[in-house]
């Protein structure tokens, strides 16, 4: 069960946004990722979320095909609960709890600033290096109020390389992700169920090796 910490920052001006303390694991029915977000620390060495103000949380569960069977997000008092149902469906609740709005879009999955969504999209698409780029429609929940926005991306697996480690070979997949509305491209490096590098995301600490999907 990988457990560690990501630091999140603005990909354009590198302003620190948050730290995400996570653990995740595959299981017989799919994969689950659970994390707490805290305010960014000055040193980047905070040992755990209980030492900093908790600002949000992520709980994402996928089925064996990579579809989101449960999503729960918390940020700035807002809450989103969602799942794959006739596309994707969600309920967004305001900080007072007085109002809840429902949404449903013919999309493949969810996305957002959490590294969990990159692993989830890669798991859903299951690309091979020889395959052409695949288009995917996602519903993004944008910080800080978890506002939903539908977007289209294309994903291509550029390379899959083995790197020697003390615990054996580590397979690192490099994806090229293109925003179809702007044409902007960026690279995402994933090993198993851990994001090693992506815009706005840095893996600061990892206690155990990434899980290997079968």
Secondary structure, 3 states (H helix, E strand, C coil): CCEEEEEEECCCCCCEEEEEEEEEEEECCEEEEEEEEECCCCCCCCCCHHHCCEEEEEEEEEECCCCEEEEEEEECCEEEEEEECCCEEEEEECCCCCCEEEEEECCCEEECCCHHHHHHHHHHHCCCCCCCCEEEEEEEEECCCCEEEEEEEEEEEEEEEEECCCCCCEEEEEEEEEECCCCCEEEEEEECCEEEEECCEEEEEECCCCCCCC
